[in-house]
């Protein structure tokens, strides 16, 4: 009986010693225990940065539309779609690279087409305005040097002036239904709603300049139509606005510039 008890104690001591040795070996092992991420998140791997686009091209960003891209580059959305073989203007993808300047155009490093303006090719004055004396520009200070002279698209109180950051044009107040007139001869390149502009009409006057007329109620011209200075193109309204007004922009190669530089005193 005594011998059996001693044998059991001896076996227990041997087992204890073996376990202690194994634990010591694990503790001193340089190999760390494997860690498995079962959260499903994994590790985010950042891809290589995208190469910069060449002048005359634009990389689509989240939230862009073909209509706004065309406006920002002074082009017709139809032309941009044609240059890029786009059949549905609503289907563009983030990071897609689009041509935004005419093929063969001289493009500045800023990415906008740079084409000379032929002086005197566009001149717009009210129909009943008296003749302009020799050497006296019909429009503002920039009219003589650029050849672009605009007439007022509507007469009314100035609600907001041009600010390159806060307001890319001027806002003119008035009464709902007041006729909105083309500020110069040109071709209608856009008719329809655009976020921030409401019912928008864009007229392209030459390879450099376009004018935009926003917040209209009813539009009375169609895309691709040729319009003359002083021709009715829309009626004043409050689409996408908290009050009745006309938002009027002038863009040079897609860049907003102060319309007051081209307008005569009101």
C-alpha positions in Angstrom: 0.0 0.0 0.0 2.8 2.4 1.0 4.7 1.5 -2.2 1.6 2.2 -4.4 1.2 5.7 -2.8 4.9 6.5 -3.3 4.6 5.5 -7.0 1.6 7.7 -7.6 3.4 10.7 -5.9 6.4 10.0 -8.0 4.4 10.0 -11.3 2.6 13.2 -10.3 5.9 14.9 -9.6 7.3 13.8 -13.0 4.2 15.1 -14.8 4.5 18.4 -13.0 8.1 18.7 -14.0 7.3 17.9 -17.6 4.6 20.6 -17.8 6.9 23.2 -16.2 9.6 22.4 -18.7 7.1 22.8 -21.6 5.8 26.1 -20.3 9.3 27.4 -19.8 10.2 26.4 -23.4 7.1 28.3 -24.8 7.9 31.4 -22.8 11.5 31.5 -24.0 10.6 30.8 -27.7 11.3 33.7 -30.0 8.3 32.8 -32.2 5.3 34.9 -31.3 1.9 33.3 -31.2 -0.1 33.8 -34.5 -2.8 36.6 -34.4 -5.8 36.2 -36.8 -7.9 39.3 -37.6 -11.5 38.0 -37.8 -13.2 41.4 -37.8 -13.4 41.3 -41.6 -11.9 44.8 -41.9 -8.4 43.7 -42.9 -5.8 46.2 -43.8 -6.4 49.1 -46.2 -3.7 49.2 -48.9 -3.3 52.6 -50.5 -2.8 52.4 -54.3 -0.3 54.4 -56.2 -1.2 58.0 -56.8 -2.9 58.8 -60.1 -0.7 60.5 -62.7 -1.6 64.2 -63.4 -3.7 64.7 -66.5 -2.4 66.5 -69.5 -3.6 70.0 -70.4 -6.9 69.9 -72.2 -8.1 66.9 -70.2 -9.9 66.5 -66.8 -10.2 63.7 -64.3 -13.7 63.1 -63.0 -14.2 63.6 -59.3 -17.0 62.4 -57.1 -20.1 64.5 -57.5 -19.2 65.8 -60.9 -21.7 65.9 -63.8 -20.8 66.2 -67.5 -22.9 69.4 -67.6 -20.9 71.1 -64.8 -17.6 69.9 -66.2 -18.4 71.4 -69.5 -19.5 74.7 -67.9 -16.3 74.9 -65.9 -14.2 74.5 -69.0 -16.3 76.8 -71.2 -17.6 74.0 -73.5 -20.9 72.6 -74.6 -21.7 69.3 -72.9 -22.6 67.9 -76.3 -19.1 68.7 -77.6 -17.4 67.1 -74.5 -19.6 64.0 -75.0 -18.7 63.8 -78.6 -14.9 64.2 -78.0 -15.1 61.3 -75.5 -17.5 59.0 -77.3 -20.0 59.3 -74.5 -23.5 58.4 -75.6 -25.2 59.0 -72.2 -24.2 62.2 -70.5 -25.4 60.8 -67.2 -22.9 58.0 -67.2 -19.4 59.2 -66.3 -17.2 57.5 -63.7 -14.9 58.8 -61.0 -11.3 59.0 -62.2 -12.4 58.8 -65.8 -10.2 61.2 -67.9 -12.2 63.4 -70.3 -11.0 65.6 -73.1 -12.4 69.1 -72.3 -10.7 71.1 -75.1 -11.3 70.7 -78.9 -8.9 68.3 -80.6 -6.0 70.3 -82.1 -6.7 73.4 -79.9 -3.8 75.3 -78.3 -4.1 74.5 -74.6 -2.4 76.4 -71.8 -0.9 74.7 -68.8 -3.9 75.6 -66.8 -5.9 73.0 -68.8 -8.2 75.4 -70.7 -8.2 76.0 -74.4 -6.5 79.2 -75.3 -7.7 80.6 -78.6 -7.4 84.2 -79.8 -10.5 86.3 -80.0 -11.0 88.3 -83.2 -11.6 91.9 -82.1 -15.0 93.2 -83.0 -16.6 89.9 -83.8 -19.1 90.1 -80.9 -20.8 93.4 -80.0 -24.1 93.6 -78.2 -26.0 96.8 -77.4 -29.7 97.6 -76.7 -31.7 97.9 -79.9 -32.7 101.4 -79.1 -29.3 102.5 -77.9 -27.7 105.5 -79.7 -24.7 105.0 -81.9 -21.4 104.7 -80.1 -18.9 107.5 -80.7 -15.7 106.5 -82.4 -13.2 105.0 -79.9 -15.9 104.7 -77.1 -16.6 101.1 -76.1 -20.3 100.1 -75.7 -19.6 97.9 -72.8 -17.4 98.1 -69.7 -13.6 98.6 -69.4 -12.8 95.2 -70.9 -15.0 95.5 -74.0 -12.5 97.5 -76.1 -9.5 95.1 -75.5 -11.4 91.8 -75.9 -14.0 92.7 -78.6 -16.8 91.3 -76.3 -19.4 94.0 -75.5 -22.5 92.9 -73.6 -25.9 94.4 -73.1 -27.8 93.9 -69.8 -29.8 90.7 -69.8 -32.4 92.4 -67.6 -32.7 95.7 -65.8 -33.2 95.6 -62.0 -31.6 96.1 -58.6 -28.2 94.6 -58.0 -28.6 91.9 -55.3 -25.1 90.5 -55.3 -21.9 91.4 -57.0 -19.2 89.2 -58.4 -16.9 87.4 -55.9 -14.6 84.8 -57.3 -15.1 82.6 -54.2 -18.7 83.3 -53.0 -20.5 84.4 -56.2 -19.2 83.6 -59.7 -21.4 86.2 -61.3 -23.9 88.9 -60.4 -27.5 88.6 -59.1 -30.1 90.9 -60.5 -33.5 91.3 -58.9 -36.9 91.7 -60.6 -40.4 90.5 -61.0 -41.3 86.9 -61.9 -41.9 86.6 -65.6 -39.7 89.5 -66.6 -38.1 88.7 -70.0 -34.4 87.6 -69.8 -32.5 88.7 -72.9 -29.4 87.4 -74.6 -26.5 89.6 -73.7 -24.8 89.1 -77.1 -25.1 87.1 -80.3 -24.3 83.4 -79.9 -25.4 79.8 -79.9 -27.3 78.1 -77.1 -25.2 75.2 -75.8 -27.2 74.3 -72.7 -30.9 74.4 -71.6 -32.0 72.7 -68.4 -31.6 72.4 -64.6 -28.2 72.4 -63.0 -27.6 72.2 -59.2 -27.1 75.6 -57.8 -28.3 77.3 -61.0 -31.9 76.2 -61.4 -33.2 76.3 -64.9 -30.0 77.4 -66.7 -29.4 78.8 -70.2 -25.8 79.0 -71.5 -24.9 80.9 -74.6 -21.5 80.5 -76.3 -20.3 83.6 -78.1 -17.0 82.5 -79.6 -14.2 80.1 -78.8 -13.4 82.0 -75.6 -16.5 83.5 -74.0 -19.8 82.3 -72.8 -22.6 83.7 -70.7 -24.9 81.8 -68.3 -28.4 82.8 -67.1 -29.6 81.0 -64.0 -32.7 80.7 -61.8 -35.2 81.1 -64.7 -38.8 80.0 -64.6 -39.7 79.4 -68.2 -37.0 79.0 -71.0 -38.1 79.9 -74.5 -35.0 78.8 -76.5 -33.7 75.4 -77.4 -30.2 73.9 -77.5 -28.2 74.6 -80.6 -30.4 77.6 -81.5 -28.7 80.7 -82.8 -29.7 83.8 -80.8 -29.2 87.6 -81.3 -28.5 90.2 -78.8 -31.6 91.4 -77.0 -33.6 88.3 -78.0 -35.8 86.9 -75.3 -34.4 83.6 -74.0 -36.2 83.0 -70.7 -38.4 84.5 -68.0 -37.1 85.5 -64.6 -38.0 83.1 -61.8 -36.7 81.5 -58.6 -35.7 78.0 -59.6 -33.2 76.6 -57.1 -33.3 80.0 -55.3 -35.0 81.5 -52.3 -36.1 84.6 -54.2 -36.9 85.8 -57.8 -33.7 86.9 -59.5 -31.4 86.3 -62.4 -27.9 84.9 -61.8 -25.7 86.1 -64.6 -22.2 84.8 -65.3 -19.5 85.6 -67.9 -16.8 82.9 -68.4 -13.6 83.2 -70.3 -12.2 79.8 -71.2 -14.4 78.4 -68.5 -13.1 80.7 -65.8 -15.7 83.1 -64.2 -14.9 86.8 -64.6 -16.7 89.9 -63.4 -19.6 90.6 -65.8 -19.4 94.3 -64.9 -16.2 94.6 -67.0 -18.3 94.0 -70.1 -21.6 95.7 -69.3 -22.4 99.4 -69.9 -23.6 101.6 -67.0 -27.1 100.7 -66.0 
